[in-house]
């Protein structure tokens, strides 16, 4: 975020006056005869969502995320994996044509498909690659299943974080300078997850194993704990918090590695 202050023409006002105008990336504030121009980054956001129940709290988090991002002026696309029935896995059916018909090597075929501008991918795989290329902010939203995201999301990563797009043998191919963030729900408490190292393990898998490996800049994750057990007011407060975060996503802190702790730079409940 960049800010500049300029003196306005004419005399200074003795009364406090504040006006706000929005135009593209600029938010213009007039306060006490001075103009502050705040330039805020606008994102093209791809949300990859995985929860099979439309009435779940995870769905409520996804809807709040989408609405708040759009309210803040960002472009948003959503891949709802269960709704799209993206149940496939990385195999020969991901491709319309194979370079080697005698021995199937998935990463080699991905590299060739990417060199061919996605033309030899199956239609559904090609469409998801195009979304990933289009975005500059990727958000995963999911419930935590067995210390991981759901299998349908794991399959999406295997198929779309493809060789020749997300990584390469020489280390000169990546998804940089895109950013990524994870939002997920759990049944257990924060104290429980931290006491057994679950929170750290999940984020190490996501951050080191997927995001950073692919050149993505990781933003602080958001975890909604015990969503099935907390009172309704807590759920409402959680939705208000994620809405606030998304409306200010350009100010979201990058993930910082701290020994023994998940790297939050601010308390999760600061907005509640």
C-alpha positions as CSV (number, residue, x, y, z in Angstrom):
1,X,0.0,0.0,0.0
2,X,1.4,3.4,-1.0
3,X,0.2,6.7,0.4
4,X,0.9,10.3,-0.6
5,X,-0.2,13.5,1.0
6,X,-0.7,16.7,-1.0
7,X,-1.9,20.1,0.2
8,X,-5.2,21.1,-1.4
9,X,-5.8,24.4,-3.0
10,X,-7.3,27.2,-0.9
11,X,-7.4,27.9,2.8
12,X,-7.4,25.3,5.5
13,X,-10.7,24.3,7.0
14,X,-11.3,24.7,10.7
15,X,-13.8,21.9,10.6
16,X,-13.0,18.3,10.3
17,X,-14.1,17.1,6.9
18,X,-13.7,13.7,5.4
19,X,-14.7,12.5,1.9
20,X,-14.0,9.2,0.2
21,X,-13.9,8.5,-3.5
22,X,-12.9,5.3,-5.2
23,X,-11.5,5.1,-8.7
24,X,-9.7,1.9,-9.9
25,X,-6.9,1.2,-7.5
26,X,-7.1,4.6,-5.7
27,X,-9.0,5.4,-2.6
28,X,-9.0,9.2,-2.1
29,X,-9.5,10.7,1.4
30,X,-9.9,14.4,2.1
31,X,-9.2,15.2,5.7
32,X,-8.8,18.7,7.2
33,X,-7.9,20.2,3.8
34,X,-5.4,17.5,2.9
35,X,-5.8,14.8,0.3
36,X,-4.5,11.3,0.9
37,X,-4.3,9.0,-2.1
38,X,-4.2,5.4,-1.0
39,X,-3.3,3.0,-3.8
40,X,-4.5,-0.5,-3.1
41,X,-3.7,-3.6,-5.1
42,X,-6.5,-5.3,-6.9
43,X,-6.4,-9.1,-7.2
44,X,-7.6,-11.6,-9.7
45,X,-8.6,-14.3,-7.2
46,X,-9.1,-18.0,-7.8
47,X,-10.9,-19.7,-4.9
48,X,-10.6,-23.5,-4.9
49,X,-13.3,-24.8,-2.6
50,X,-13.8,-28.4,-1.4
51,X,-16.8,-29.3,0.9
52,X,-19.6,-31.7,-0.2
53,X,-22.3,-30.1,2.0
54,X,-23.9,-26.9,0.6
55,X,-25.3,-25.9,4.1
56,X,-21.9,-26.3,5.8
57,X,-20.2,-23.5,7.7
58,X,-17.3,-24.0,5.2
59,X,-19.7,-22.9,2.5
60,X,-20.7,-19.8,4.6
61,X,-17.0,-18.9,4.9
62,X,-16.6,-19.3,1.1
63,X,-19.6,-17.1,0.4
64,X,-18.4,-14.4,2.9
65,X,-14.9,-14.6,1.2
66,X,-16.4,-14.2,-2.3
67,X,-18.8,-11.3,-1.3
68,X,-16.1,-9.4,0.6
69,X,-13.5,-9.7,-2.1
70,X,-16.0,-8.4,-4.8
71,X,-17.0,-5.6,-2.5
72,X,-13.4,-4.5,-2.3
73,X,-13.2,-4.4,-6.1
74,X,-11.3,-7.7,-6.7
75,X,-12.2,-10.1,-9.5
76,X,-13.2,-13.6,-8.3
77,X,-13.5,-17.0,-9.9
78,X,-14.5,-20.1,-7.9
79,X,-13.7,-23.8,-8.5
80,X,-16.2,-25.7,-6.4
81,X,-14.7,-29.1,-6.8
82,X,-17.6,-31.2,-5.5
83,X,-20.2,-29.2,-7.5
84,X,-18.0,-29.5,-10.6
85,X,-17.6,-33.2,-9.9
86,X,-13.8,-33.0,-10.2
87,X,-13.4,-36.5,-9.0
88,X,-10.7,-37.5,-11.5
89,X,-7.1,-38.2,-10.6
90,X,-3.9,-37.8,-12.4
91,X,-3.9,-40.4,-15.2
92,X,-3.9,-40.7,-19.0
93,X,-7.5,-39.3,-19.2
94,X,-6.1,-35.8,-18.3
95,X,-4.7,-35.7,-21.9
96,X,-6.2,-35.8,-25.3
97,X,-3.0,-36.9,-26.8
98,X,0.1,-38.6,-25.3
99,X,3.6,-38.0,-26.4
100,X,4.7,-41.5,-25.2
101,X,1.9,-44.1,-25.7
102,X,4.2,-47.0,-24.5
103,X,5.1,-45.6,-21.0
104,X,3.0,-43.1,-19.1
105,X,5.0,-40.5,-17.2
106,X,2.6,-37.9,-15.9
107,X,5.1,-35.1,-15.3
108,X,6.6,-35.5,-18.8
109,X,3.2,-35.3,-20.4
110,X,2.3,-32.2,-18.3
111,X,5.4,-30.5,-19.5
112,X,4.6,-31.2,-23.1
113,X,1.0,-30.1,-22.7
114,X,2.1,-26.8,-21.1
115,X,4.6,-26.2,-24.0
116,X,1.7,-26.7,-26.4
117,X,-0.3,-23.9,-24.7
118,X,-2.5,-26.5,-22.9
119,X,-3.9,-27.8,-26.2
120,X,-3.4,-31.5,-25.3
121,X,-5.1,-31.4,-21.9
122,X,-8.6,-32.7,-21.5
123,X,-11.2,-29.9,-21.5
124,X,-11.8,-29.8,-17.7
125,X,-8.1,-29.9,-16.9
126,X,-7.4,-27.2,-19.5
127,X,-10.1,-24.9,-18.0
128,X,-8.6,-25.2,-14.5
129,X,-5.1,-24.5,-15.8
130,X,-6.4,-21.4,-17.5
131,X,-8.0,-20.2,-14.2
132,X,-4.7,-20.8,-12.3
133,X,-2.7,-18.9,-15.0
134,X,-5.3,-16.0,-14.8
135,X,-5.2,-15.5,-11.0
136,X,-2.6,-13.6,-9.0
137,X,-4.1,-14.7,-5.7
138,X,-5.0,-18.3,-5.0
139,X,-7.2,-19.2,-2.0
140,X,-7.9,-22.8,-0.8
141,X,-11.1,-23.2,1.4
142,X,-11.7,-26.6,2.9
143,X,-12.5,-28.7,6.0
144,X,-9.5,-30.5,7.6
145,X,-9.7,-34.2,7.0
146,X,-7.1,-36.4,8.6
147,X,-4.5,-33.7,9.0
148,X,-4.9,-32.7,5.3
149,X,-7.3,-31.2,2.9
150,X,-10.0,-33.4,1.2
151,X,-8.8,-35.9,-1.4
152,X,-10.6,-34.1,-4.1
153,X,-8.5,-31.0,-3.5
154,X,-5.3,-33.1,-3.3
155,X,-6.2,-34.5,-6.8
156,X,-6.7,-30.9,-8.1
157,X,-3.2,-29.9,-6.9
158,X,-1.6,-33.0,-8.5
159,X,-3.3,-32.2,-11.8
160,X,-3.1,-28.4,-11.9
161,X,0.2,-27.7,-10.2
162,X,1.7,-29.3,-13.2
163,X,5.3,-29.6,-14.3
164,X,6.1,-26.9,-16.7
165,X,3.7,-24.5,-15.1
166,X,4.1,-24.7,-11.3
167,X,7.6,-26.1,-11.2
168,X,10.4,-27.3,-13.5
169,X,13.5,-29.5,-13.3
170,X,15.8,-26.6,-13.6
171,X,14.0,-24.6,-10.9
172,X,13.3,-21.8,-13.4
173,X,9.6,-22.4,-13.7
174,X,7.1,-21.4,-10.9
175,X,3.8,-19.7,-10.1
176,X,5.7,-16.6,-8.9
177,X,4.8,-13.8,-8.2
178,X,1.3,-15.1,-7.3
179,X,0.2,-15.3,-3.7
180,X,-1.7,-18.0,-1.9
181,X,-3.7,-18.4,1.3
182,X,-5.5,-21.2,3.1
183,X,-8.8,-21.0,5.0
184,X,-10.0,-24.1,6.7
185,X,-12.3,-25.4,9.4
186,X,-11.6,-27.9,12.1
187,X,-13.5,-29.9,14.7
188,X,-10.9,-29.5,17.4
189,X,-9.8,-26.5,19.5
190,X,-6.8,-24.3,18.8
191,X,-5.1,-25.4,22.0
192,X,-5.5,-29.1,21.0
193,X,-4.2,-28.6,17.5
194,X,-1.2,-26.7,18.8
195,X,-0.5,-29.1,21.7
196,X,-0.1,-32.1,19.4
197,X,1.7,-30.1,16.6
198,X,-1.2,-30.5,14.2
199,X,-1.5,-26.9,13.2
200,X,2.2,-26.7,12.5
201,X,2.1,-30.0,10.5
202,X,-0.8,-28.9,8.3
203,X,0.8,-25.5,7.5
204,X,4.2,-27.0,6.8
205,X,2.6,-29.3,4.3
206,X,0.7,-26.4,2.6
207,X,3.3,-23.7,2.9
208,X,6.5,-25.7,2.2
209,X,5.2,-28.6,0.3
210,X,2.9,-26.8,-2.1
211,X,2.9,-23.0,-1.9
212,X,6.6,-22.1,-1.6
213,X,7.7,-25.1,-3.6
214,X,5.7,-23.6,-6.5
215,X,7.0,-20.1,-6.0
216,X,3.8,-18.8,-4.4
217,X,4.1,-16.1,-1.6
218,X,2.2,-17.5,1.4
219,X,-0.2,-15.2,3.2
220,X,-1.1,-16.0,6.8
221,X,-3.7,-18.8,6.9
222,X,-7.1,-18.5,8.6
223,X,-8.4,-21.3,10.8
224,X,-12.0,-21.6,12.1
225,X,-11.8,-23.9,15.1
226,X,-14.5,-26.2,16.5
227,X,-17.1,-24.9,14.1
228,X,-19.5,-27.7,14.9
229,X,-19.4,-27.0,18.6
230,X,-19.3,-23.2,19.1
231,X,-22.3,-21.0,19.7
232,X,-24.0,-19.2,16.8
233,X,-22.6,-15.8,18.0
234,X,-19.1,-17.2,17.6
235,X,-19.9,-18.4,14.1
236,X,-21.2,-14.9,13.2
237,X,-18.1,-13.3,14.6
238,X,-15.9,-15.6,12.5
239,X,-17.8,-14.7,9.4
240,X,-17.4,-11.0,10.2
241,X,-13.7,-11.5,10.8
242,X,-13.1,-13.3,7.5
243,X,-15.1,-10.6,5.7
244,X,-12.9,-7.9,7.3
245,X,-9.8,-9.8,6.3
246,X,-10.9,-10.2,2.7
247,X,-11.9,-6.5,2.4
248,X,-8.3,-5.7,3.4
249,X,-6.6,-8.7,1.7
250,X,-4.0,-6.4,0.2
251,X,-2.8,-5.7,3.7
252,X,-2.7,-9.4,4.8
253,X,0.6,-10.3,6.4
254,X,2.9,-12.8,4.7
255,X,3.5,-16.1,6.5
256,X,6.5,-15.9,8.9
257,X,8.2,-19.1,10.1
258,X,8.5,-19.1,13.9
259,X,10.0,-22.1,15.7
260,X,7.3,-24.2,17.2
261,X,4.5,-21.9,16.2
262,X,2.4,-21.3,13.1
263,X,3.6,-17.9,11.8
264,X,0.7,-15.5,12.5
265,X,1.7,-11.9,12.7
266,X,-1.6,-11.0,14.3
267,X,-4.0,-12.7,16.6
268,X,-6.8,-14.5,14.9
269,X,-9.5,-13.0,17.1
270,X,-8.2,-9.4,16.8
271,X,-11.3,-8.3,15.0
272,X,-13.9,-10.1,17.2
